[in-house]
Amino acid sequence: MDLVTFLVLTLSSLILLSLWRQSPQRGSLPPGPNPLPIIGNLLQIDVKKFSQSLSNFSKTYGPVFTLYLGSKPTVILYGYEAVKEALIDHGEEFAGRGSFPIAEKIIKGLGVVFSNGNRWKETRRFTLMTLRNLGMGKRNIEDRVQEEAQCLVEELRKTKGSPCDPTFILSCAPCNVICSIIFQNRFDYKDKDFLILMGKINENVKILSSPWLQVKLRYDLKFSLENLASTINDLFGAGTETTSTTLRYALLLLLRYPHVTAKVQEEIESVIGRHRSPCMQDRSHMPYTDAMIHEVQRFIDLIPNSLPHAVTCDIKFRNYLIPKGTTVVTSLSSVLHDSKEFPNPEMFDPGHFLDGNGNFKKSDYFMPFSTGKRICAGEGLARMELFLFLTTILQNFKLKSLVHPKDIDTTPVMNGFASLPPPYQLCFIPL
């Protein structure tokens, strides 16, 4: 490259950069680091530690700031007050689904998770109504979860106390609950069709969890078969992997903190005993167990930044003007690990959800399912599964670690979308 060409390219880049910084839209958005043309702030972000990068930026720019993940701006909401103000106080304006290119290409804006506008509203309404008609929130759904919990226990008994990786079995249980709701039938864990379904769900989640997809973070209104298929796919994707991962992480934490496990099993013995299955009515009489499950969800911070939102209209938010269609990322991690609400948030402690008398204590900061208009439609089912599956397991088994509890690593493995527990094995010793 000769000197003249080099100088022309350099001058052109400087002019583009100058124009970029003087963009009227950029001037109206919240503050943030200066972006480069085309690539924006990508060089200033650790893609594998995206949440930590957001934390670092918030210290400089405050709880509402702008990042350019490529050529388009993304507004970041950091901390409880900013997230609540947007998703609850201005819920309608922040109810859009942000850009998610691979979902747009493959799913085409269908289903309930990645759709927008009237399509999203109608699909979500139809989904919730249909799930209620199929028994969601009613006793027969609890019966199905209880049945699945007993099937789960029987599968764990087949390990005969030998070391095992619980990943597959724990994935089967919540997937089968979705099957029993959608298809009115559960499957044997070794059923060929069931295994194919499990494989497809896992494959889809892996694709959507690519780290680079997170930084690349757009409808005609009718219930087509394609839209129905996409909605069912959403139910399986959201209702299987998230719950099974939380269960897997919960068992790892119970191995790491045996004194917590002992208190939970003591409460199970006192309230439920050994001769009947746990039920949801038991939860109100088991504050420590309830607190433990909440603390698992808070501590593991499963989906640190939720799915991207988008504003549905031009909105003035904290004296900034956010144009319609702008992608918004909410840091749920910053809420779940707020040290003012949860002292020593980096520590696993069920006491975060207990008052001075040992009673369960609710917290507005508990947002593992997000909040507002886009809150997870399956929150109630997920919470039921976590309680019934974990209490049934601990009612029937002693958890035995292959290493000393103090040597157990609970550091999450980030896959770009979710916080996953590191691989481990344990023994389920029948009680």
C-alpha positions in Angstrom: 0.0 0.0 0.0 1.5 3.4 -1.1 1.6 6.4 1.2 -1.2 8.3 -0.7 -3.6 5.3 -0.4 -2.8 5.0 3.3 -3.5 8.7 3.9 -6.8 8.6 2.0 -8.0 5.6 4.0 -6.9 7.2 7.3 -8.6 10.5 6.5 -11.8 8.7 5.4 -11.9 6.8 8.6 -11.5 9.9 10.7 -14.3 11.7 8.7 -16.6 8.7 9.3 -15.8 8.6 12.9 -16.4 12.3 13.3 -19.8 12.0 11.5 -20.6 9.0 13.7 -20.0 11.0 16.9 -22.0 13.9 15.7 -25.0 11.8 14.8 -28.3 13.4 16.0 -29.6 10.1 17.2 -26.5 9.4 19.3 -26.8 12.8 20.9 -30.3 12.0 22.3 -29.5 8.5 23.6 -28.0 7.8 27.1 -24.2 8.2 27.4 -21.8 5.5 26.7 -18.3 4.7 25.3 -17.4 6.2 21.9 -18.1 3.6 19.2 -16.0 2.9 16.2 -17.6 2.9 12.7 -19.3 -0.4 11.8 -18.0 -2.4 14.8 -19.2 0.0 17.4 -18.0 -0.9 21.0 -17.3 -4.6 20.2 -13.6 -4.2 20.9 -14.4 -2.8 24.4 -16.6 -5.7 25.4 -15.5 -9.1 26.7 -18.1 -11.3 24.9 -17.5 -14.2 27.2 -17.9 -12.0 30.3 -20.7 -9.7 29.0 -22.2 -9.2 32.4 -18.9 -8.1 33.9 -18.4 -5.7 31.0 -21.8 -4.2 31.7 -20.9 -3.8 35.4 -17.7 -2.0 34.4 -19.5 0.4 32.0 -22.2 1.2 34.6 -19.5 2.5 37.0 -18.5 5.1 34.4 -21.9 5.9 32.7 -24.5 5.1 35.4 -27.5 2.8 35.4 -28.7 3.8 31.9 -26.1 3.8 29.1 -25.7 3.0 25.4 -23.5 0.5 23.7 -23.1 -0.1 20.0 -23.1 -3.8 19.4 -22.2 -3.3 15.8 -23.6 -0.3 14.0 -26.9 0.0 15.9 -27.3 1.3 19.5 -28.4 -0.8 22.4 -29.6 0.8 25.6 -28.5 -1.0 28.8 -30.5 -0.9 32.0 -28.4 -1.7 35.1 -29.7 -2.0 38.6 -33.2 -2.5 40.2 -34.5 1.0 39.9 -33.7 1.4 36.2 -35.1 -2.1 35.3 -38.3 -1.6 37.4 -38.9 1.9 36.0 -38.7 0.6 32.4 -40.3 -2.9 32.6 -43.0 -2.1 35.2 -43.6 1.6 35.2 -43.3 1.9 31.4 -44.1 -1.7 30.7 -46.1 -1.2 27.5 -43.3 1.0 25.9 -40.6 -1.5 26.7 -42.6 -4.6 25.8 -41.0 -5.1 22.3 -38.7 -7.9 21.6 -35.2 -6.7 20.6 -33.3 -7.8 17.5 -32.2 -11.4 17.6 -31.0 -12.2 14.0 -30.9 -16.0 14.0 -34.4 -16.1 15.6 -35.6 -13.7 12.9 -34.1 -15.9 10.1 -35.2 -19.2 11.4 -38.3 -18.5 13.4 -39.4 -15.6 11.3 -40.9 -13.6 14.1 -43.4 -16.4 15.0 -44.2 -18.0 18.3 -44.4 -16.2 21.7 -40.8 -15.6 22.6 -39.5 -13.7 19.6 -42.6 -12.1 18.2 -43.6 -8.5 18.4 -46.6 -6.1 18.2 -50.2 -7.5 17.8 -48.8 -10.9 16.8 -47.0 -11.2 20.2 -50.0 -10.0 22.2 -52.5 -12.4 20.4 -50.1 -15.3 20.6 -49.3 -14.8 24.2 -53.0 -14.4 25.1 -53.8 -17.6 23.1 -51.0 -19.5 24.7 -51.9 -18.6 28.3 -55.6 -19.3 27.6 -54.8 -22.7 26.1 -52.4 -23.6 28.9 -55.1 -22.8 31.4 -57.6 -24.9 29.5 -55.1 -27.7 29.6 -54.8 -27.4 33.3 -52.1 -24.9 34.0 -52.5 -23.5 37.5 -55.0 -26.2 38.4 -54.7 -29.3 40.5 -54.3 -31.7 37.6 -51.0 -30.0 36.5 -49.7 -30.5 40.0 -50.7 -34.2 39.8 -48.7 -34.5 36.6 -45.6 -32.9 38.2 -45.9 -35.1 41.2 -46.2 -38.2 38.9 -43.1 -37.1 37.0 -41.3 -36.5 40.3 -41.9 -40.1 41.3 -40.7 -41.3 37.8 -37.6 -39.2 38.3 -36.9 -40.8 41.7 -37.3 -44.3 40.1 -34.8 -43.4 37.4 -32.4 -42.2 40.1 -32.8 -45.4 42.0 -31.6 -47.3 38.9 -28.2 -45.7 39.4 -27.9 -47.9 42.6 -25.9 -45.3 44.4 -23.1 -45.3 41.8 -21.5 -42.0 40.6 -23.5 -40.4 37.8 -23.9 -37.2 35.9 -27.5 -36.1 36.5 -27.7 -33.9 33.4 -29.8 -36.2 31.2 -32.2 -37.4 33.8 -32.9 -33.9 35.1 -33.6 -32.7 31.6 -36.1 -35.5 31.0 -38.3 -34.6 33.9 -39.3 -31.0 33.0 -39.5 -32.0 29.3 -42.0 -34.7 30.1 -44.1 -32.3 32.1 -44.4 -30.1 28.9 -45.2 -33.3 26.9 -48.0 -34.2 29.4 -49.5 -30.7 29.0 -49.2 -30.4 25.2 -49.7 -34.1 24.2 -51.6 -35.2 27.3 -49.0 -38.0 27.6 -45.6 -38.5 29.1 -42.8 -40.7 27.7 -40.4 -43.3 29.0 -37.0 -41.7 29.4 -35.6 -44.2 26.8 -38.4 -43.7 24.3 -36.9 -43.2 20.8 -39.1 -40.2 19.8 -38.6 -38.6 23.2 -34.8 -38.9 22.9 -35.0 -37.3 19.4 -37.1 -34.4 20.9 -34.6 -33.9 23.7 -31.7 -33.8 21.3 -33.4 -31.2 19.1 -34.2 -29.0 22.1 -30.6 -29.2 23.3 -29.3 -28.4 19.8 -31.5 -25.4 19.4 -30.5 -24.0 22.8 -26.8 -24.4 22.0 -27.3 -22.5 18.7 -29.1 -19.6 20.5 -26.5 -19.6 23.2 -23.5 -18.8 21.0 -21.7 -15.9 22.7 -21.5 -13.9 19.4 -25.3 -14.1 19.0 -25.6 -12.2 22.2 -23.9 -9.1 20.8 -25.7 -9.3 17.4 -28.6 -8.9 19.5 -37.4 -7.3 13.7 -44.7 -9.2 11.6 -49.5 -10.4 9.4 -51.8 -11.7 12.0 -53.2 -15.2 12.0 -52.8 -18.5 13.9 -51.1 -20.6 11.2 -49.7 -24.1 11.8 -46.3 -22.6 11.4 -47.0 -20.1 14.2 -48.5 -22.9 16.4 -45.4 -25.0 15.8 -43.1 -22.1 16.8 -45.1 -21.5 19.9 -44.9 -25.1 21.0 -41.2 -25.0 20.3 -40.9 -22.0 22.6 -42.7 -23.8 25.3 -40.3 -26.8 25.1 -37.2 -24.6 24.8 -38.1 -22.3 27.7 -39.7 -25.0 29.8 -37.0 -27.7 29.6 -33.5 -26.3 29.6 -34.0 -23.5 32.1 -35.7 -25.7 34.7 -33.3 -28.7 34.2 -30.2 -26.4 34.5 -31.6 -24.9 37.7 -32.2 -28.3 39.1 -28.7 -29.4 38.2 -27.2 -26.3 39.7 -29.3 -26.7 42.8 -27.9 -30.2 43.5 -24.4 -29.0 43.0 -24.9 -26.2 45.6 -26.5 -28.7 48.0 -23.4 -30.9 47.7 -21.2 -27.8 48.3 -23.2 -26.7 51.4 -24.2 -29.9 53.2 -25.5 -27.9 56.2 -28.1 -26.4 53.9 -29.1 -29.8 52.7 -29.4 -31.1 56.2 -31.8 -28.2 57.2 -33.9 -28.8 54.1 -34.1 -32.6 54.8 -35.0 -31.9 58.4 -37.8 -29.7 57.3 -39.0 -32.3 54.8 -39.0 -34.9 57.5 -40.9 -32.7 59.9 -43.6 -31.4 57.4 -44.0 -34.2 54.9 -42.4 -37.3 56.3 -41.5 -40.3 54.2 -44.9 -41.8 53.4 -46.5 -39.3 51.1 -45.5 -37.2 48.1 -44.7 -33.5 48.6 -47.4 -31.1 47.4 -47.6 -27.4 46.8 -49.5 -26.8 50.0 -46.4 -27.9 51.9 -44.4 -25.0 50.6 -46.1 -22.4 52.9 -45.0 -24.6 55.9 -41.4 -25.0 54.7 -39.9 -21.5 54.8 -36.3 -22.7 54.7 -36.8 -25.0 51.7 -38.6 -22.2 49.9 -35.8 -19.8 50.8 -33.2 -22.3 49.5 -34.9 -22.6 46.1 -35.2 -18.8 45.8 -31.5 -18.5 46.8 -30.5 -21.0 44.2 -32.2 -19.0 41.5 -30.8 -15.7 42.7 -27.3 -17.1 43.2 -26.9 -18.9 39.8 -28.2 -15.9 37.9 -29.3 -18.3 35.1 -30.1 -15.7 32.4 -28.0 -12.7 33.4 -29.3 -10.3 30.8 -32.6 -11.8 29.9 -33.7 -11.7 26.3 -33.4 -8.3 24.5 -36.3 -5.9 24.7 -37.2 -3.1 22.3 -39.1 0.1 22.8 -42.4 0.1 20.9 -42.5 3.9 20.4 -40.3 7.0 20.8 -40.0 7.4 24.6 -38.4 10.0 26.9 -36.7 8.0 29.6 -34.8 9.7 32.4 -34.3 12.8 30.2 -33.0 10.7 27.3 -34.9 10.1 24.0 -35.0 6.5 23.0 -36.2 6.0 19.4 -38.8 3.4 18.5 -37.3 0.0 17.8 -34.1 0.6 19.8 -32.9 -2.6 21.4 -32.8 -2.6 25.3 -30.9 -5.0 27.4 -31.9 -5.4 31.1 -29.2 -6.7 33.5 -31.1 -9.1 35.7 -27.7 -9.9 37.2 -27.4 -6.4 38.6 -30.7 -6.8 40.4 -30.2 -10.4 41.7 -26.8 -9.4 43.0 -27.6 -6.0 44.5 -25.6 -5.8 47.8 -28.1 -3.4 49.4 -30.9 -6.0 49.1 -28.8 -9.1 49.5 -25.8 -8.6 51.8 -22.7 -10.5 50.5 -24.5 -11.3 47.2 -21.6 -13.5 46.0 -22.3 -15.9 48.9 -24.9 -18.7 48.7 -27.1 -18.1 51.7 -30.8 -19.0 52.0 -30.9 -16.4 54.8 -31.2 -13.8 52.0 -34.9 -14.9 51.9 -35.6 -15.3 55.6 -36.5 -12.7 58.2 -35.2 -12.6 61.8 -37.8 -15.2 62.9 -37.0 -17.7 60.2 -40.1 -16.9 58.1 -39.9 -16.7 54.3 -39.2 -13.1 53.2 -40.3 -11.9 49.7 -38.1 -9.6 47.7 -39.0 -7.3 44.8 -35.5 -7.8 43.6 -36.2 -11.5 42.8 -36.4 -11.4 39.0 -35.0 -14.6 37.6 -38.0 -14.8 35.3 -37.6 -11.1 34.3 -40.6 -8.8 35.0 -43.2 -6.7 33.3 -45.1 -7.5 30.1 -42.5 -10.0 28.9 -42.2 -12.0 32.1 -41.8 -15.7 31.5 -45.2 -17.2 30.8 -44.2 -20.4 32.5 -43.0 -18.9 35.8 -45.7 -20.7 37.9 -45.0 -24.1 36.3 -41.3 -23.7 36.8 -41.6 -22.8 40.4 -43.9 -25.8 41.0 -41.4 -28.1 39.3 -38.4 -26.8 41.2 -40.2 -27.3 44.6 -41.7 -30.7 43.9 -38.7 -32.2 42.1 -36.2 -31.0 44.7 -38.2 -31.9 47.7 -39.1 -35.4 46.3 -35.4 -36.0 45.5 -34.3 -35.0 49.0 -37.1 -36.9 50.6 -35.7 -40.1 49.0 -32.0 -39.7 48.7 -28.9 -38.6 50.5 -26.6 -36.7 48.1 -23.0 -37.9 48.2 -20.2 -36.0 46.6 -17.2 -37.6 45.0 -14.9 -34.9 46.5 -14.8 -33.0 49.7 -17.5 -30.3 49.8 -14.9 -27.5 50.1 -13.3 -28.7 46.9 -16.5 -28.4 44.9 -16.3 -25.7 42.2 -19.6 -23.8 41.8 -18.3 -21.2 39.4 -20.7 -20.8 36.4 -19.7 -21.7 32.9 -21.0 -19.0 30.6 -22.2 -20.1 27.2 -23.1 -16.6 26.0 -26.8 -16.8 27.1 -27.0 -18.7 30.3 -25.0 -19.5 33.4 -24.4 -23.2 33.5 -23.0 -25.3 36.4 -19.6 -27.0 35.7 -19.8 -30.7 34.9 -19.9 -32.9 38.0 -21.0 -36.3 39.3 -22.7 -37.4 42.5 -24.2 -40.5 44.1 -27.9 -40.7 45.0 -27.9 -42.9 48.1 -31.5 -44.2 49.0 -32.7 -43.2 52.4 
